[in-house]
Structures are given as C-alpha cells and as structure tokens.
Amino acid sequence: MRDLSWAPAVPTPPLLGAMSSATTMCGKRSKCSFSRLEVILIICLVLMIAVTAVLLILHFLTKDSNGKLRYFSSAITPCLNSRKATGNYLLGVGRADCTGPVAEIPLMGYANPDQVGGGLLTRLYSRAFIVAEVDDSRRVVFVSADIGMVSQRVRLEVLKKLKSKYGELYRQDNVILSGTHTHSGPGGYFQYTLFWITSKGLIRPSLNAIVNGIVKSIDIAHQNMKRGRLFINRGTVENSQINRSPFSYLENPASERSRYSSNTDKEMVMLKMVDMNGEDLGLISWFAVHPVSMNNTNHLVNSDNVGYASYLFEQEKNKGMLPGEVGLIPDY
Ligand SMILES: *[C@@H]1O[C@H](CO)[C@@H](O)[C@H](O)[C@H]1NC(C)=O
C-alpha cells in the first residue's frame, strides 16, 4: 500500500523517525533544503493542524449558539424522579422483527471475516418502550435491538424515517437506541471503514432490516400507548457472570476493590411498566453480562444470552403465544 518510490529520501520508515532525522539533517547542512517526502510531511502536518483548529472553532461556536450542551436532555429525568404513587405516564411498548439476511453474511462481533451466517437459530427483535407525560408535553423512546451495537448509520436512518412519519415528535434528543450486543447477528450496517473491513463493506439488506425493525417497533409502541405507572427496582443476581480478566482486576487498588463484594457487578436494575389495572406492559432490565455464550465458531444467527433471556421471559408471560407475537415486552 505504501508508495515505495518515496522510500530513498528518508531511510527510517516510521513517521516520527523520519521527522526527527529531518530536523538533525537540517541542522547539519549549511543550506536547508527539504526532500519531497519532507515537504509532503510538512504539508500534511500543517493541514492536520488547520483541520483541528477549524473543528475546535466549529465545536465551540455551535455550543455557544445553542446556549448549552444538549447531550443530556431533560427528556428522561421524569422516569428517574421518584414521583408520588399517583404519578401517571403514557406508556407504549412494541416489538418487531429485525433479523435481516442470515446466509453468507459476516456476523458482527468477533471481527472474524470467516464467521459468516449459515442459517438461523433464533430471530432477532427490536423492542421499543415509550414513556410520555400524561399531557404529552415530553416523551422519550428507548429501543433495545438484538444486534451487536447501534451504528451511526442506523441512528441517522431511523431518525430520518421517524421524522418523515411523526415530524418533530421523535427527535435526536428523545430517541435512545441501544443494542443487546449479541455476537451472532448480521454485520454490514456501519458507516465507518474499520467495520467495513470485517463485514466486507456496507450490506444494505442488513442495514434495512435493522432500521425497519426498529422503526416498526416504535410504530407499534406509539400506537398502543396508554396510561400506566413505572416502577423501578434493583437487586443482586448470583452465579451468572465471570470476570473475563480476574488477573487484570487485581491491578486495581485494594482500597477500591474493598468497596465491592466480588470482581463482577451483580446488580440488576429493572424498570417495569404497568397499566392502570396493574397489568404488566413491559420491562427493561440492565445487567452487566457480555453476550458471548456463542463463540466465534458459530454460524447460526441468534440473539445470544441477552436476547434469549427476553425470549424466555416473553414466553413465560405470554402463555400460548408464539415467539414475537404481541404481549408483554421485556428487554434485557
Ligand atoms: C465454541 O463453541 C462450540 C459449540 O458450542 C464448542 O464445541 C467449542 O468447543 C467452542 N470453542 C471454544 C474455543 O470455546
């Protein structure tokens, strides 16, 4: 990839080596002349500095014109404020399939180009949860999809579709998209080059399935919104994790380690949504576990342990329904 015709000018290939040797050479010579490579490097350096300066200026200008940073919108604070028991919300839950192609498509997670899809073990779903004030002055949608992670491309396309359907109702600052981090879902839905290397480029059918599944789950949640209540709880779950590098963990200071009972975080936080009759609508749980129950020799598309937990809970709560049929929507 490197143009070898440049090589003779400076014998040391690493950039820093080349630049420092250029400086010493320059000091020794009576007349300071630069080789072609040196000129190119200097131009690159100047350009990099210029681009950095422009980006910094742009960054601070936009921040000022907005008055404040908007990363942490107030949209989700109502859920966290512990309201009176009478506090009500409008709640909606929805689930839609986002499986996409399952054959001859690189799987996202282990960065192994040879790990390509060879069939289906479990379907992948997007689960959407909407919480709004009763007067609908504020709302937030949280989506968890059975995919490796959400990409910038997915987010941009979802927001674009939502905008064309709902105008300003679902926006940059009240749509939260998250992936369950399965390592056995189709890849190819990223816009960055690094991910394109292992996924062998952008794979439109994969991207479309994820975007359409997410938007459909939000549509369903949007359509079935009703008054209800939110409950939050936390507790510990034993015997379900391991630390993947106990040796490294021991490098933490003893004073810090003594604050915890083990080398894994056993706490599960759960947000439950119920309607006004006390019927469960859906729940979101947060628990620190890496979905790598399927290793990098697996070729069957599936949602790994996190998606499987959702599936089992849905089956238990929606007796007699097929997987994916509408009912209680949990998300792990
Ligand atoms: C990967 O998973 C397969 C199937 O469960 C198993 O047979 C194999 O031993 C696993 N490989 C490793 C390195 O754990």
The ligand as an ORCA input file, in Angstrom:
! r2SCAN-3c Opt
* xyz 0 1
  C     -17.135    -22.982     20.602
  O     -18.446    -23.485     20.654
  C     -18.567    -24.822     20.197
  C     -20.037    -25.156     20.180
  O     -20.620    -24.944     21.433
  C     -17.740    -25.749     21.083
  O     -17.837    -27.069     20.599
  C     -16.303    -25.288     21.082
  O     -15.559    -26.053     21.988
  C     -16.196    -23.827     21.463
  N     -14.840    -23.373     21.281
  C     -14.188    -22.722     22.250
  C     -12.798    -22.311     21.907
  O     -14.676    -22.481     23.324
*
